[in-house]
Amino acid sequence: MTAVYTKEITAEIVAQHGLTSEEYARCCTIMGRAPNLTELGVFSVMWSEHCSYKSSKVHLKTLPITGPKVICGPGENAGVIDIGDGQTAIFKIESHNHPSFIEPYQGAATGVGGILRDVFTMGARPIANLNALRFGSPDHAKTRHLVAGVVSGIGGYGNCVGVPTVGGETEFHPSYNGNILVNAMTVGLADADKIFYSAAAGPGNPVIYVGAKTGRDGIHGATMASAEFDQDSEAKRPTVQVGDPFTEKLLIEACLELMAGDAIVAIQDMGAAGLTSSSVEMAGKGGLGIELDLSQVPVRETGMVPYEIMLSESQERMLMILKPGREPEAKRIFDKWELDFAVIGKVTETGHLVLKFKGETVADLPVGPLVTQAPEYKRPWEPTPPRPETVTVAAPANLAATLRKLIACPDIASKRWIWDQYDKTVMGDTIQQPGGDAALMRVHGTKKGLALVTDCTPRYCVADPKRGGAQAVAETWRNITATGATPIAITDNMNFGNPEKPLIMGQFVGCIEGMREACLALDYPVVSGNVSLYNETNGQAILPTPVIGGVGLIDDVAKAVDTRLKGPGHVLLLVGATKGHLGASLYLREIEGREEGAPPPVDLAAERRNGDFVRAQILAGRVSACHDVADGGVLVTLAEMAMSGRMGATLEPLPAGLPAHAFYFGEDQGRYILATSQADAVLGAAAAADVPIIRLGIAGGDTLTAPGLGAIPVRELIGLNEAWLPEYMAADD
Amino acid sequence: MKTAVVVFPGSNCDRDVAVAVEEIFGTKPIMLWHRETALPKIDLVILPGGFSYGDYLRSGAMAAQSPIMQAVKAKAAGGLPVLGICNGFQILTEAGLLPGALMRNRGLKFINRVVTTRVETSQSIYTSRYEAGQVVSIPIAHADGCYYADNATLDRLEAQGQVAFRYVDAAGNATEAANPNGSARNIAGLFNETKTVLGYMPHPERVVDPLFGGTDGRPLFESLIGALS
């Protein structure tokens, strides 16, 4: 069937809904007629990039998603992994990039609210929030305002619901000037026999709406997230939702209270595309139909029409299917928590989503085709041209000045100004807070701990997408390993530019390929994720930013270590091979102003061998502090260990064969610095395991002393590291 | 020893304090829903931290009007010990059980970090296991912790020994720099006239285990065992 246009549904209306004429023709084929406006609205959000993954699906399918510890992989509200003793961890990361650029406080706040709902919808009590933030250049006129708003929004929401924000990363680059990234991750805990899924079941079962009332906010949010920005994007402010963390807190408690019983058949939060996507997904997964009477939906404004009710992205709402006759006990719980509770429809055998309003049928769509015949594109792509493996980098005039500059640069500078605004210790299970490698949370009531981290190095991804994708996965694996925990699985947040441009699509394809190889080599599957494309303003794309959220498990939190130097006289050892790779390094960018060269190779076999060795040494009790070597190389890593432990270190003469700046600042992968009082045992074990290891020096004193560097007081390093962000935020525009 | 923890809509440190109480007192507290109108027979009521009613209107203002607070006020007048932590302190001032008010932090931002507070007296059921002048490390987590009262009230509170804790530096000095939120006279914790009611902005329940950042909150709960059981 070709596209059928009517007086109501013109080509212009179709275009405003973000559908191409081919996609619209497909709607007409599925419907056997032209859709009405409400039906067109349903198609437009379900087939938006945000909900349908139409450009990315074909590539995402190549990622490994199974493993012995995976209970539920991608496709549900969040991923589920086995953490032993009948317990599971449930987690996901999700972007709220576009809304946060337009209205930073509410955009970021509702990003946190949305990801929390994805997790407690599955029956988990949320125990930790993390985030990954990317802002434009500090010199850009909007950056300060965006940082202030986003941080305050994340804190405002998370603090109020009482879930600690325990980790994250914040970086700056001009490519994000017009498109900041706000990725939020939530981790929750549930018993393995108490996980809730979203597939509808049981024709005749009641469909229940709970939570906040529906308003006109957020209409077309999913469509906005699926288009490029231009100078008129500010006008899209009304599509940003407004969050109410107090209602979310009540919703968490009410849902978990109801979930303690067995009244729920299926449950789904209303996130992007609201009531539309929740009802379509529940019906689609169950292979059934749903009939809704939209007159029963609790609304907070008068005169709302079906189109608005279906597309509203009002926050803090859930859709549930209950066992027949269980409505009264469920209603009692929601009444107790003073939340709306309304029976708005029933499950049917028709396979159709039928919407009624004031006695009339206002939409009738076949759910199967709406879901399975969603467009799927194999977009043309071009690989990123390779950059030279070696770059010529002259030695700096003054190593000490170089270290001082790096330690105070925006990407390395302490983010304390940010995390002081987050409640990190509510719930009483936070063992390691922001500032180390990974956050460490006790599993409440047990000795077990979860190590949690988010990470990505976009400057590597733009230089070599495949290597960058592998590195992002490997770095989270390394961060978790550095605490002593065993990495289990990841969630990914793929932030890219316009996929209709072959080079951008090539970045996506390359990053996925690298991630795939790393996940396979490290037995570290993907269990959930989110894709955010069209992160471009006026044709300027962001750096490719596949943020990885990793989760690991340690059986006894007493065995975990952190990055703080604490034993004077402890020997410092460097694990992993050092070749002095300076291409695409932080040093090259910050000191020489060059964004050049290939990123460091990621040898996944070495990564695994070195990491397994380090973890074993930690669990054997031989390690007093551990930090993975990342941005800025060995010297920055060591400075971070000294600063966090408020203890100095003295390095021995450097190994021959490398210039000092390459040894100190090169970013070769798969490396860790350990502090130990049992150096002989660790060195012996390394030799036996064929793990490259060298002795770096000794912890102690109050200066960082190294060949060519002189002695820099740790106190001075702390001052430099802590000063940048508060001073930047306090300055006038 | 019997303890009750009141749960308001939006309380979020209720579980934390219940865990600390159970661990230190050896008995599980009773969790009391805000709609209850009477208190069971208990030795101590705790108003936990959090964002009761989302901090809408003013922190603690709506919770202070809830049915349970009428019962708490009546029993407090008869000498029942009431401990308000963070949001609980805000509720105590809104309910009139403690004088003054807790306003938006001087820096206007929510702050969560470890601060040092000085124990002003060990002569109370809450502080007998501390030394007077002892400096304790303890986290704060609030946006509205700037204690305010007029000068006459502050003078009276000082004269009657009602200041329980002050924000101080590591050496124990109540300096401007050590005052995280702008509180009048660095007040972090306050008693009523009989020292049976305590409002404390920091979170003692978060520092009762060395694995989670220290044990400086323990003596507060241990003092209560000594006094009440």
Chai-1 contact restraints between the chains, C-beta under 6 A:
chainA,res_idxA,chainB,res_idxB,connection_type,confidence,min_distance_angstrom,max_distance_angstrom,comment,restraint_id
A,G155,B,F110,contact,1.0,0.0,6.0,A-B,restraint_1
A,N159,B,F110,contact,1.0,0.0,6.0,A-B,restraint_2
A,C160,B,F51,contact,1.0,0.0,6.0,A-B,restraint_3
A,G162,B,N12,contact,1.0,0.0,6.0,A-B,restraint_4
A,F246,B,G10,contact,1.0,0.0,6.0,A-B,restraint_5
A,F246,B,G54,contact,1.0,0.0,6.0,A-B,restraint_6
A,K249,B,G10,contact,1.0,0.0,6.0,A-B,restraint_7
A,L250,B,P9,contact,1.0,0.0,6.0,A-B,restraint_8
A,D420,B,I111,contact,1.0,0.0,6.0,A-B,restraint_9
A,D420,B,R113,contact,1.0,0.0,6.0,A-B,restraint_10
A,Q421,B,K109,contact,1.0,0.0,6.0,A-B,restraint_11
A,Q421,B,F110,contact,1.0,0.0,6.0,A-B,restraint_12
A,D423,B,N112,contact,1.0,0.0,6.0,A-B,restraint_13
A,D423,B,A141,contact,1.0,0.0,6.0,A-B,restraint_14
A,K424,B,N112,contact,1.0,0.0,6.0,A-B,restraint_15
A,T425,B,P139,contact,1.0,0.0,6.0,A-B,restraint_16
A,T425,B,R206,contact,1.0,0.0,6.0,A-B,restraint_17
A,G428,B,D16,contact,1.0,0.0,6.0,A-B,restraint_18
A,I431,B,L211,contact,1.0,0.0,6.0,A-B,restraint_19
